[in-house]
Amino acid sequence: MAIKFQYNKTSLTNLGKQLKIRRNALPTLKNKESALRVSVLAAKVMADKYSFQLEESLKKYDYLSSLWNEFDPGLISITGVDLITVKIAGVKTPEVKEIHYEIKDFNAFCKPAWYVDGVRILKELTWLGIQSEISLYKSRILDHHRKKTTQKVNLYEKVQIPGYLEAIRKIKRYMEDEENLTKASSKIVKTRHAEEEEKEAML
């Protein structure tokens, strides 16, 4: 990335300010990147944990598979999922607060005895499934922000900071050269004046 600048003190001051901003921001960005990296891994671990628990629960209740044909699928339904926002390293992420179910009335005397357990099991399975999905979604959000932060760290560290340093060095060198030329020109002019004065004095 080419840094635009002019060979003057104003440009030198502006570049110095921009360099300072980036140097001060870099440690914070690196800390954020590190925190997000850890958080992405933690969210993925949680998603895997819930997914594994869901698989284990399905295996555990496998013995009921033949009975599910008798179960009324419309008996229980999810009416809503309440999510709360939790900030992780400055990034807003979702977390499950509550899952709302609608359970239709049924006559426990007419229906099989395991219907009550069936409702409980379905609640457990859906809770694990939703938790797994939300944790996975959280990990994607965090990973997206982690990538953006990494890009910014690389931009500051590898492009902008070296670019500003190089531009400042060029301006300083140019101004030093200009100052030396001015001094040299002034010296030449003084010498000529002195020579001319000497000549006039001799006349």
C-alpha positions in Angstrom: 0.0 0.0 0.0 1.5 3.3 -1.1 1.5 6.0 1.6 0.5 9.4 0.1 2.6 12.2 1.5 4.3 15.6 0.7 7.8 16.7 1.4 6.9 19.2 4.2 6.6 19.5 8.0 2.8 19.3 7.9 2.9 15.9 6.1 5.7 14.7 8.5 3.5 15.6 11.5 0.4 13.9 10.1 2.4 10.7 9.3 3.8 10.7 12.8 0.3 10.9 14.2 -0.9 8.0 12.0 2.1 5.9 12.9 1.5 6.5 16.6 -2.2 5.5 16.3 -1.2 2.2 14.6 1.6 1.4 17.0 -0.7 2.0 20.0 -3.5 0.0 18.5 -1.4 -3.0 17.5 -1.0 -4.6 21.0 -4.8 -4.3 21.6 -5.5 -5.9 18.2 -3.1 -8.7 18.9 -4.7 -9.4 22.3 -8.2 -9.4 20.6 -7.0 -11.8 17.9 -5.6 -14.1 20.6 -8.8 -14.0 22.7 -10.9 -14.6 19.6 -8.8 -17.6 18.5 -9.3 -19.2 22.0 -13.0 -18.3 21.9 -13.5 -19.9 18.5 -11.9 -23.1 19.7 -14.0 -23.1 22.9 -17.3 -22.6 20.9 -16.3 -25.4 18.6 -15.6 -27.7 21.5 -19.0 -26.8 23.0 -20.7 -27.5 19.7 -19.0 -30.9 19.5 -19.8 -31.6 23.1 -23.6 -31.0 22.6 -23.5 -32.9 19.3 -21.8 -35.9 21.0 -24.3 -35.7 23.9 -27.2 -35.7 21.3 -25.7 -38.8 19.6 -25.3 -40.6 22.9 -28.9 -39.7 24.0 -30.2 -41.0 20.6 -28.3 -44.2 21.2 -29.6 -44.4 24.8 -33.2 -44.1 23.7 -32.7 -46.4 20.7 -34.7 -49.1 22.5 -37.8 -46.9 22.2 -37.5 -46.6 18.4 -40.3 -49.1 17.8 -42.6 -47.2 20.2 -42.2 -43.8 18.4 -44.6 -45.0 15.7 -47.3 -44.8 18.4 -46.3 -41.3 19.5 -48.3 -38.3 18.2 -45.7 -36.0 16.5 -48.0 -33.0 16.9 -48.1 -33.4 20.7 -45.0 -31.2 21.3 -43.7 -28.4 19.3 -41.1 -25.6 19.7 -42.8 -22.2 19.8 -39.7 -20.1 20.2 -36.1 -19.9 21.3 -35.0 -17.0 23.6 -31.4 -15.9 22.8 -29.3 -13.5 24.8 -26.3 -11.5 23.5 -23.0 -12.1 25.1 -19.9 -10.1 24.2 -16.7 -12.1 23.7 -13.6 -9.9 23.0 -15.9 -7.1 21.9 -17.9 -9.4 19.6 -21.7 -9.9 20.1 -22.5 -13.6 20.1 -25.8 -15.5 20.8 -26.5 -17.8 23.7 -29.6 -19.9 24.5 -31.6 -18.5 27.4 -34.7 -20.5 27.1 -36.6 -22.8 24.7 -40.4 -22.5 24.6 -42.5 -25.6 23.9 -46.1 -26.1 23.3 -47.4 -29.4 24.7 -51.0 -30.3 23.7 -53.2 -31.8 26.3 -53.5 -35.6 26.3 -55.3 -38.1 28.4 -52.7 -40.0 30.4 -55.2 -42.8 31.0 -55.9 -43.3 27.3 -52.4 -42.9 26.0 -49.4 -45.2 26.7 -47.6 -44.7 30.1 -44.4 -43.7 28.4 -45.9 -40.6 26.7 -44.8 -38.4 29.6 -41.3 -39.8 29.2 -41.5 -39.3 25.5 -42.2 -35.6 25.9 -39.3 -35.2 28.4 -37.0 -37.1 26.0 -37.9 -34.9 23.0 -37.3 -31.8 25.1 -33.8 -33.1 26.0 -33.0 -34.0 22.4 -34.1 -30.7 21.0 -32.3 -28.7 23.7 -29.0 -30.5 22.9 -29.6 -30.0 19.1 -30.3 -26.3 19.4 -27.4 -25.8 21.8 -25.1 -27.5 19.3 -26.3 -25.3 16.4 -26.1 -22.1 18.4 -22.5 -23.0 19.6 -21.5 -23.7 16.0 -23.1 -20.4 14.8 -21.2 -18.6 17.6 -17.9 -20.2 16.5 -18.6 -19.0 12.9 -19.3 -15.4 14.1 -16.1 -15.4 16.3 -14.0 -16.9 13.5 -15.2 -14.3 11.0 -14.2 -11.5 13.4 -10.9 -13.3 14.2 -10.0 -13.3 10.5 -10.9 -9.6 10.1 -8.7 -8.8 13.2 -5.8 -10.9 11.8 -6.1 -9.0 8.5 -5.9 -5.7 10.4 -2.9 -6.9 12.5 -1.1 -7.9 9.3 -2.1 -4.6 7.6 -0.7 -2.6 10.5 2.3 -4.7 11.2 3.5 -5.7 7.7 2.2 -2.8 5.5 1.2 0.4 7.2 3.7 0.8 10.0 6.7 0.0 7.7 5.1 2.3 5.0 4.8 5.2 7.4 8.3 4.7 8.8 9.7 4.7 5.2 7.7 7.8 4.3 8.9 9.7 7.4 12.5 8.6 6.6 12.2 10.0 3.1 10.7 13.3 4.2 13.3 13.8 6.9 16.1 13.0 4.4 14.6 15.4 1.8 14.3 18.2 4.5 17.9 17.6 5.6 19.1 17.7 2.1 17.1 20.9 1.5 18.5 22.4 4.6 22.1 21.5 3.6 21.5 23.0 0.2 20.1 26.2 1.7 23.1 26.4 4.0 25.5 25.7 1.1 23.8 28.3 -1.1 23.9 30.9 1.7 27.6 30.2 2.3 28.3 30.6 -1.5 26.3 33.9 -1.5 28.2 35.2 1.6 31.5 34.2 0.0 30.7 36.1 -3.2 29.5 39.2 -1.3 32.8 39.1 0.7 34.8 38.8 -2.6 32.9 41.6 -4.2 33.4 43.8 -1.2 37.1 43.1 -1.2 37.3 44.0 -4.9 35.4 47.2 -4.3 37.7 48.0 -1.4 40.8 47.5 -3.6 39.4 49.9 -6.2 
